[in-house]
Amino acid sequence: ASLRSKIGAPSDFAEDAIRYLPDERVFLHREREGFYAISAICTHLGCVVTKDEEGFHCPCHGSVFDDAGNVIAGPAPRTLPWYEVTLSAEGQLVVDRARTVPVGTRLEA
């Protein structure tokens, strides 16, 4: 399976909203500053994390991450990766899970 996925037009996503994309296992965020995608896969043993007001929680072993995916409580050893979000030629948002970007990187669209 390709790690690049077209996920829809920017207008498909509400501002100040977070949407879980189950096929890609990412949380897509849309803020005024732009779009970003955070992995939903715990860096401990690969369980899918859930989102709540505080950040992200792993239901398997209790790891806790803040809104940016930084580890607050273990056993997860690493931050949840941020994936590259780009705009395709026809105006679709594309998430590339083969390409990580620095935390805080956003696509303005």
VMD Tcl script that draws the C-alpha trace (Angstrom):
set ca {
  {0.00 0.00 0.00}
  {1.21 3.48 -0.81}
  {2.08 5.70 2.09}
  {0.78 8.72 0.13}
  {-2.96 9.29 0.40}
  {-5.23 11.90 -1.13}
  {-7.64 12.75 1.66}
  {-9.90 15.40 0.15}
  {-10.08 19.10 -0.58}
  {-9.11 21.62 2.11}
  {-12.76 22.74 2.18}
  {-13.77 19.21 3.29}
  {-12.23 19.90 6.70}
  {-13.71 22.33 9.22}
  {-11.43 24.99 10.70}
  {-10.24 24.35 14.26}
  {-11.18 20.69 13.89}
  {-9.35 17.39 14.21}
  {-10.44 14.43 12.13}
  {-9.23 10.86 12.57}
  {-8.54 9.21 9.21}
  {-8.76 5.45 9.88}
  {-7.30 4.30 6.56}
  {-4.17 6.41 7.09}
  {-4.18 6.11 10.90}
  {-3.50 9.82 11.31}
  {-5.20 12.74 12.98}
  {-5.56 15.61 10.52}
  {-5.71 19.02 12.20}
  {-6.94 22.19 10.59}
  {-6.14 25.49 12.28}
  {-6.03 29.04 11.02}
  {-2.29 28.55 10.44}
  {-2.87 25.53 8.23}
  {-3.10 21.75 8.13}
  {-0.98 19.15 9.85}
  {-1.11 15.39 10.33}
  {-0.01 13.51 13.45}
  {0.40 9.75 13.49}
  {-2.23 7.85 15.47}
  {0.18 4.96 16.04}
  {1.76 4.80 19.50}
  {5.57 4.81 19.35}
  {5.66 2.12 22.06}
  {4.13 -0.99 20.45}
  {2.01 0.35 17.62}
  {-1.46 0.58 19.18}
  {-3.81 3.24 17.84}
  {-4.08 6.21 20.20}
  {-7.24 8.15 20.98}
  {-7.69 11.93 21.13}
  {-9.17 13.84 24.06}
  {-9.01 17.33 25.54}
  {-5.54 16.77 27.02}
  {-3.91 15.23 23.98}
  {-3.51 11.62 22.89}
  {-3.79 8.46 25.00}
  {-2.74 4.91 24.22}
  {-5.43 2.49 25.44}
  {-3.00 -0.45 25.51}
  {-0.24 0.57 27.91}
  {-1.21 4.06 29.08}
  {1.21 6.30 27.21}
  {0.07 9.92 27.15}
  {1.02 12.54 24.55}
  {0.26 16.26 24.46}
  {-1.58 17.98 21.59}
  {1.63 18.16 19.56}
  {2.34 14.45 20.08}
  {5.12 14.90 22.65}
  {5.40 12.16 25.27}
  {4.01 13.21 28.66}
  {3.95 9.75 30.23}
  {5.55 6.49 29.12}
  {6.18 3.80 28.20}
  {6.25 5.39 24.72}
  {9.86 6.28 23.89}
  {9.28 8.91 21.18}
  {7.00 11.71 20.04}
  {4.15 10.80 17.67}
  {5.52 11.64 14.21}
  {4.15 14.50 12.14}
  {3.69 13.58 8.47}
  {4.10 15.80 5.44}
  {0.86 17.35 4.15}
  {0.95 18.80 0.64}
  {-1.54 20.00 -1.95}
  {-1.79 18.00 -5.18}
  {-2.00 19.63 -8.61}
  {-5.79 19.21 -8.58}
  {-6.14 20.78 -5.14}
  {-6.41 17.65 -2.97}
  {-4.69 17.40 0.39}
  {-2.10 14.63 0.40}
  {-0.67 12.97 3.53}
  {2.66 11.23 3.01}
  {3.38 8.76 5.81}
  {6.81 8.03 4.33}
  {7.91 11.61 5.03}
  {8.04 13.02 8.52}
  {8.32 16.75 9.14}
  {9.41 18.74 12.19}
  {6.76 19.20 14.88}
  {4.96 22.45 14.14}
  {5.19 22.19 10.33}
  {1.91 23.20 8.69}
  {0.58 23.39 5.15}
  {-1.06 26.74 4.48}
  {-4.05 26.04 2.26}
}
mol new
graphics top color blue
foreach p $ca { graphics top sphere $p radius 0.5 }
foreach p [lrange $ca 0 end-1] q [lrange $ca 1 end] { graphics top cylinder $p $q radius 0.2 }
display resetview
